[in-house]
Amino acid sequence: MTADDSFGRLDDDDYPAYTMGRAAEMLGTTQGFLRAIGEARLITPLRSAGGHRRYSRYQLRIAARARELVDQGTAIESACRIVILEDQLEEAQRINAEYHRGTPEAKP
């Protein structure tokens, strides 16, 4: 890997750059919360060569949304399900918009 390859990862939302401790600190939560949303399969952190959990910026955004819901009183399992459904809806809307952009509108 060259230095140029390493710098390219700085912009990669999916690169697992954050340790569990740093991720919890950034989110203002506990490591136990991150473990719980992992157990609920909301996010699956990658593992370092030493077996430590590593999180990407994308995963931290998802975790932050789950934390918002939990802070509002939603059970963690329910919060995880809501975030998954929100993500699926966003993806479906994106696909739908692409479809409509690529399809000529029907004429009456």
N, C-alpha and C positions, 0 to 999 in steps of 0.2 A: 504494500500500500504506500502510495506517495503522499507527500504533504498536501497536494492538491485534492486527493481523494478524501483526506481527513477533513479539510475545510468544507468540502461539498456536503458533508453530513450535518453541518451546523444548521442548514436550512431544511433538513429532512424531518418532517413532523413524525415520522415513524421510527426514527433512530432511537434506540433505548439508551438515552444519555444520563438518566437520573437514577440514583440509588433509592432504595426504599426510604431511608432516613431523609434524604434531600427532598424527595417527592412529598412526604408527609409534612415536612417543614414548609414547603412552597404552598401546599393546600391548607395549612393551618389545621391539620388533623393528626391523628395518631397512625402509627404503623399498623395497629390492629384494624383500623378502618380500611386501609388498603388491602390487608389480608382478607377481610370480610367481603369486600366487593370482588376480590379475586375468587373466593369460594363461591360467590353467587354467579360467577362467570360473566361479570360485566366487562372485566378486562383480564387479560392473561399476560402478565409481565414476562419478558424474556429473562433468561438466566445468564449470568456471567459465567466465565469458565470455572469460577470458584463456587457457583451455585447460588449467587446472590441475585435477588430480584432487581430488574432494571426496567424503568418506565420511559415511554416516549412522551413528547408534548401532546400528541393526540390522546393518549391514554390519560394524561393529567387533566385535559379538558373534560373528558368523560367523567372522571372521578370527581372533578369540581362540581359538575352538574348533579351528580348523585349526592354529594355532600350538601348542596343547596336544599335538595328535597328532604334529606334526613334532618337538616337543621329546622325545616318547617314542620317536622313532626311525622313525616312519612317513614314507615318501617323500611329498613335497609333492603330487604328482599323486594318490596314494592317499588322502592326508588330505583333499584337496578332494572326492574322490568320496564318502568316508565322510560328510563333513559334508552334502553334497547329499542322500545317502540318509537320513541322520538327519532332515533338514528335511522331506523327503517323507513319511517315516513319521509324524512329529509331525502334519503336516497331515492325513494320512489318518486318524489316530486322532481328531483333532478333528472331522473330518467324520462319522466313524462314531459318535462320542458324540452329536453333534447329531441324527443320524438316529435313534438309539435313544431319545433324549429325546422326539422328536416322534412316535414310533410307539407305539401302545398295545401292551402285551405280549400275545402270543397266549395264550389260555386253553386248558388241556389238555382 
